[in-house]
Amino acid sequence: MRLALAEQAHVSLVPTMGNLHEGHLSLVGAARSPKGVVVASIFVNQLQFAPHEDFDKYPRTLERDCELLAAAGCDIVFAPSAQEMYPEPQQCMVHPPAALADVLEGVVRPGFFVGVSTVVLKLFAIVRPNIAVFGKKDYQQLLVIKNMVRQLALPIDIISAETVRESNGIALSSRNGYLDPSQRIEAVHLYNTLRKAAADLEWGRMQRQEIELAAAESLKSRGWQPDYIAIRKRSDLSIPAAGDSLVILGAARLGTTRLIDNWEM
């Protein structure tokens, strides 16, 4: 990888786990620059999966992914094996600050952001990009990575790419493929619930905690199993104060499929 990039003055990186969709390809578009190359990594990172999660059944579609990336303008695909990425047990790990990483997703998936941060830092060390592009759909992940880059003084610009949605508003996700036809119709209600919560907050109909609770109950009434609906400060996911820019984040299971989304206010 380093040899392939040795003569390049500007490198953009799009880290992925493969099974790509238009959302991933939009990240490639955001990464493209007339003065350099775009590298997309494809690696299903076992460090960020808990034992009960879907690591073994996560779709591996490398040949199709490479075709999509080439058509989108990606120059190089870096698809290492687990043995190449972790030739020995990974004992040196990145532990992001608890205030950012042990809330929301970090409560439901303990250790998740340790695995994410560690593999991303390792990809940064291998590819040595000038910029890296991450989508806003994984909002907390984006903040964790930005914080790591800032705290470790890494010479990388992190680009935040907008969430790509289907025509009905569903955020594109590799896990949407687990949904059956009726669930795909129902899935839009996570997005709708976040937007309604934003409207309730803007109109002052209820207090923040009341809105969060009502939104979760609304999803439950439709057969969802919500993990959280949370209104947070946009910059660091802390409890907001008056005048803060806000984001509403939600995670819930529909059947056996866990979906996440967010809405910036």
Residue pairs with C-beta under 8 A, 6 or more apart in sequence:
1 39
1 76
1 78
1 126
1 127
2 126
2 128
4 76
5 11
5 37
5 39
5 76
5 127
5 128
8 36
8 37
9 35
9 36
10 33
10 35
10 36
10 37
10 130
11 36
11 37
11 39
11 127
11 128
11 129
11 130
11 131
12 31
12 32
12 33
12 36
12 37
12 38
12 39
12 129
12 130
12 131
12 132
12 133
13 31
13 38
13 39
13 40
13 41
13 123
13 124
13 127
13 129
13 131
13 132
13 133
14 24
14 27
14 28
14 31
14 38
14 39
14 40
14 41
14 74
14 132
14 133
15 40
15 41
15 43
15 119
15 120
15 123
15 132
15 134
16 24
16 27
16 40
16 41
16 42
16 65
17 42
17 43
17 44
17 45
17 58
17 174
18 42
18 43
18 44
18 59
18 60
18 61
18 62
18 65
18 79
19 58
19 59
19 60
19 61
19 65
19 174
19 177
20 61
20 64
20 65
20 68
20 69
20 174
21 164
21 172
21 173
21 174
21 176
22 164
22 172
23 135
23 137
23 163
23 164
23 171
23 172
23 173
24 40
24 68
24 135
25 68
25 69
25 72
26 135
26 161
26 162
26 164
27 133
27 134
27 135
27 161
28 38
28 40
28 69
28 72
28 73
28 74
28 133
29 72
29 73
30 133
30 159
30 161
31 38
31 131
31 133
31 159
32 38
32 73
33 131
36 130
37 75
37 76
38 73
38 74
38 75
38 76
39 74
39 75
39 76
39 77
39 78
39 127
39 129
40 69
40 74
40 76
40 77
40 78
41 77
41 78
41 79
41 80
41 123
41 127
42 62
42 65
42 77
42 78
42 79
43 78
43 79
43 80
43 85
43 119
43 123
44 55
44 58
44 60
45 85
45 115
45 116
45 119
46 55
46 82
46 86
46 115
47 86
47 90
47 93
47 114
47 115
47 116
47 118
47 119
48 111
48 112
48 113
48 114
48 115
48 116
48 119
49 55
49 58
49 115
50 109
50 110
50 111
50 112
53 109
58 174
59 174
59 177
62 79
65 77
66 77
66 79
69 77
78 123
78 126
78 127
85 119
85 122
90 118
92 118
93 114
93 117
93 118
94 114
94 117
94 118
94 121
94 148
95 101
95 114
95 117
96 113
96 114
96 117
96 144
96 147
96 148
97 147
98 106
99 236
99 238
100 140
100 143
100 144
100 147
100 236
100 237
101 113
101 114
101 117
101 140
101 144
102 110
103 140
103 237
104 140
104 228
104 230
104 232
104 237
104 249
104 251
105 112
105 113
105 140
105 141
105 251
105 260
106 112
106 113
106 140
107 227
107 228
108 227
108 228
108 251
113 140
113 141
113 144
116 141
116 144
116 145
117 144
117 145
117 148
120 132
120 145
120 148
121 148
121 152
124 132
124 154
124 156
129 156
130 155
130 156
130 157
131 156
131 157
131 158
131 159
132 145
132 156
132 157
132 158
132 159
133 158
133 159
133 161
134 141
134 142
134 145
134 158
134 159
134 160
134 161
135 142
135 160
135 161
135 162
135 163
135 164
136 142
136 160
136 161
136 162
136 163
136 262
136 264
137 163
137 171
137 172
137 173
137 260
137 261
137 262
138 260
139 247
139 249
139 262
140 237
140 249
142 158
142 160
143 235
143 236
143 237
145 158
146 158
148 154
149 156
149 158
163 171
163 172
163 261
163 262
164 171
164 172
165 171
165 172
165 191
166 172
168 188
169 188
169 191
169 192
170 176
170 184
170 187
170 188
170 191
171 191
171 259
171 260
171 261
173 259
173 260
175 257
175 258
175 259
176 184
176 187
176 257
176 259
178 256
178 257
179 187
179 254
179 255
179 257
180 255
183 254
183 255
183 257
186 222
186 223
186 254
187 254
187 259
189 219
189 222
189 224
190 219
190 224
190 250
190 252
190 254
190 259
190 261
191 261
191 263
193 215
193 218
193 219
193 229
193 250
194 215
194 229
194 248
194 249
194 250
194 261
194 262
194 263
195 263
196 215
196 218
197 211
197 212
197 214
197 215
197 229
197 231
197 248
197 263
198 248
198 263
198 265
200 206
200 211
200 214
201 208
201 211
201 231
201 246
201 248
201 265
202 265
205 211
206 214
208 231
208 240
211 231
212 228
212 229
212 230
212 231
215 226
215 229
215 250
216 226
216 228
216 229
219 226
219 229
219 250
219 252
220 226
223 254
224 252
224 253
224 254
225 252
225 253
226 250
226 251
226 252
226 253
227 251
227 252
227 253
227 258
228 249
228 250
228 251
229 248
229 249
229 250
230 237
230 248
230 249
230 250
231 240
231 246
231 247
231 248
232 238
232 239
232 240
232 246
232 247
232 248
232 249
233 239
233 240
233 241
233 244
233 245
233 246
233 247
234 244
234 245
234 246
234 247
234 264
234 265
235 245
237 247
237 249
240 246
245 264
245 265
246 264
246 265
247 262
247 263
247 264
247 265
248 262
248 263
248 265
249 260
249 261
249 262
250 260
250 261
250 262
251 258
251 259
251 260
252 258
252 259
253 259
